[in-house]
Amino acid sequence: MGLKLFAKNMVRLFSIDLKQHKKLIRKHDTLETMLDNLKYEIADQIKDIRLPKVVKAKETIKTLYSTRKSMARFGDGEFNLIEGRDIGFQKASPEMASRLAEVLKSDDENILIGIPDVFGSLDAYCQHVRSYWREFLPQNRNRIYNLLNLNKTYYDACFTGYAIQAAETNEECLEEYYAEMRKIWDNRDVVIIKGEGTETYVNDIYDNAKSVKYIYAPKAHAFEHYDDILESAKKESKDCLFIIVLGPTATILAYDLAKLGFQALDMGHLAKDYDWFMRKEEKLVGKFFAS
């Protein structure tokens, strides 16, 4: 949206004199009804705005268990690494930037590409998460859009951190969400690739798998050991399901394993998210991602 059009819409927004409209407002249930309609009036003027197409979290889960496709996920860290910016536990490099860009541009129908479903409405998220993206996106939206294909359908990268990020607090709804999630590995042989020395959890979301095996890798700067990690994974059966918890390295590893004929999922904070939900711990999003 151009600056002139943005200014025009802001003038429209603030031109409403609520004192003059107080009688009209009383005729409605609340002021909220007027504001609700205002967004449609503004939307009619900003049809040039395009949003990435992102399949919602619940549909992303259903796609994974019904099709057994693989998934590689991108978040703010992966976007930073593509542009050569270090993140806390992974140094940037030209090779990593090139590989992440390759994965992001993939059109392999058996590999879902996940990005955060945050480019439009943020109503599905808790206030802390909304505030984060409202600060991050104005500074980074244009550069992220330059990396994306707005004609492509992406899947929700945030589906693995649902309980800690979602506005939803109803326990029954959250239990149903994780029951759906657990269908992905139900009665399957699972190989989890994760950082050595990382947390273990009281509540195991993978306890309905047929078997669970672990492959350990460095928990920081794992991409510097990428070839060794990939070689270890390639020794496993093609019938197993790989679940990878290894930061941005997981994005590339899930892609490469999928290309080799495995089903591989980059699952991020899922096990921690489930454990926090089951322990009914206070919802402190900043603490969750810092630990």
N, C-alpha and C positions, 0 to 999 in steps of 0.2 A: 504494500500500500504506500503510495506516494505521500510526501510530507503535507502537501496541500489537502489531499483527501482526508488524511488523519486529522489535520487541524479542523477541517469542516465537520467531521464527526464529533470531535471534542466540543466544538461550539454548539452543535446540536444537543449534546448531552447536558451541557451546563446552561443552556438557554432556558431550561425549564424552571420557572419560578414556582417553587413549591408552596410559597405563601399564597400566591394567586390561585393555585390549584387545590387549596386545602378542602374546598367544598367538593370538588371532583374526587379527590382522594378518599373522602369519607364515603363516597358512593361505591368504592371498591372495598374489598375485604382489607387490603393493606396496600401500602406504598409498593410492595414487592410486585404487585400485578402490573403497575405502570412500568417499572424497571424491566420486568420480564418481556414486555412487548417492545421496549426500547431496543433490545438487542436485535430484534427482527427488522426494525426500521433501519438500524445501522447496517445490518448484514446486507440489505438491499443495495447499499451504496459501496460495498467492498467485495464485490464478486470476483475481483482479481486475485484475492488471497487464495493460495493453494496450500493444502495440508498433506503430509505424507499419509498414505493409506496403511493403517495398522490394524490387523486382526486383534480383537479383544482377548484378554487373558484367558477366559474360560474356553473360548473357541480355539485358542492356541493349544491348550491342553488336550482338547478333544481331537484336534488334528494329529497331535503326536501319538496318542495311543491308538487311534484308528488307522493310521497310515504307516506307523513305524518309520517316519522320516527323521532325519537328523536336524540339529539346530545349532547355529552359531549366533551369539548375541553381542550387540554393541550397546555401549552406554557412553557416558561422558568421558571416561578414561580411554576407551578405544578410539573415540573421535580425536582426543588430544594426541594420542600416540601416532595416529595417521599423519598428523601435521608436525610431528617431531618434538612434541612436548612430553617430558618425563612425567610420570605419575608416581605416587608414593612408593609402590613396591615393584615398579618396572621401569627400567631405563628405556628411553626411546632409541631407536636405531633406524637407519634407512631400510634395512632388511625387514624389520618388523612393520614399519609403515607400509612398505610395499605389499607384504603378505596380508595385512589387515585390509588394505584397499582392494586386493584381489578377492578376498572373501566377501566384502561388502557389495562388490559388483557382480557376484555370482548369480547366474540364472539357472543353476542346476535345480530341477524340479524336486529332487529328493532331499534338498537342504533348505530348511527354512532359515531366513535371515531375520533376526530379531533386533528391533530398535525400541526405545522407550515410547510408549503411547502417551506422549506429553505435549504434542505440538498444537493441540486444540484445547478442548475442555480438560480441566484438571479436577473435575468433580469427584472422580473415582478415588482420589488420593487424600490422605490425611493432611492436616494443615501444614505440618513441618515439611512434607514432601512438596506440597504446592508452593510454599515459600521458596524452597530451593530452586525449583525449575523456573519460577517467575523472576528470579535473580539471574539464573544461568542463561536462559534462552535469549533475552534481549541482547546479550553480548555475543552469543554464539550461533544464533539461528541461521544467519546467512551462510556462514562457513559450513555448517552441517548440511544445509540444503544443497550446497555445491557438491557434497559428497554423495547425496542420495539421488535416486531415480524416482521422481514423483509419479511416474506411471506404473511403478512396481508395487506389488502388495507385500508388505512386511508383516511380521508377527510381533506380539508384545514381549519385549525383552524383560519387562518387569514382572512377569508372571511367577518368577521364582522367589519373589520377596513380598508376597501378597499380604500376609498378616501384619507385617511391620509397616507397610506403606499404604495400605488401602484405607479409605474412609469407612469401609464396612467394619462394624464391631460386633455384629450379631454372631454369637458363638455357633449357632446351628448352621448359619450360612458358611462360616469359615470351615466348619467340620465337613460340610458337603464339598467345599472347594478342594480340600486335601484328599477327600475320598476319591474325587475325580483324578487328582494328580497321581495318586498311588496306582491307578490303572496302567500307567505308562510302563512300570516295571513289574507288575503283578506276576508272580511265579516265573520270573525270568532270571537267568544268570547275569549278574551285574558286576561290572568292573568299575570301581571308582578311582579316578586319578586325582589326587589332591596333594596339597603342600605338606611336607613332613613337619610334624610337630604342631600342626593346627588342631583346633578344638575337636573334642569328641562330645557327644550330646547324650543326655539322659533318655530322651525320647527319639527313637530311631525311625525316621520316616520310611526307611527301606526295609523294614522288618517283614514285609510281605513278599519280598523277592525270594526266588528259589535258592539263590546263593549270592554272597557278596564277597568280592575280593578287592584288595586295595593295592594300588601302585602309588608309591610316594615319590614326590619331586620337590625341588627347592620351593619354599613358600614365597620367596622374593626373587625377582629377576629370573624367573623360570625360563624365559625364552632363550637365555644364553646357554641353556642345556637342552634345547628343543630336540635335536637329533636323537639324543640318548632316550628321551621320554617317548618319542615316536617309535623308536625301535623296540622298546619294552612293550608298548601297546600292541604292536603288530604281531606279537607272539601269541596273542589271545585268539580264542575261537571266533569265527565270523558270526556265530549265533548269539554271542553275548551282547549286552547293552552297555556301552560306555557312558558313564556319568562323570563329567570333568569339572573340577572345582579348582581352577588354577588361574584366575584373573584373566587378563587379555590373552595369555597363552592358550587358554581353553578355547577361545574363539577360533584360532587357527587350527588347533589340534582337532577339534570336532569336525571342522571342514575337511582336513586331510584324511582323517579316519573314514569319514563318509565317502570320500572319493575312492578309498580302498575297499569299500563294500561293507563296512561296519555301520551299525546305527550308533551315533555318538551325539550326546547332548551336553551342551555347555550350560550348567545348572547353577552356577554362582552360589548365592547365599541360601539356597532352598533348605538345607538341613538345619541351619541355624534358625531360619524363620519359623520352621515347624516346631522346633524345640522351644523357642520363645512363646509361641502360641500355646503349646501344651502345658507349659509351666505357668501360664497366666502372668508372666512377668510384666511389669509396668512398661507401657509402650514408649520407649525413649529412642527415637529413630537415630539421633546423632550418636548415641552410645552404641547402638547396634552396628552401624557401619564403621565406627572407629575401632571396634574390638575384633 
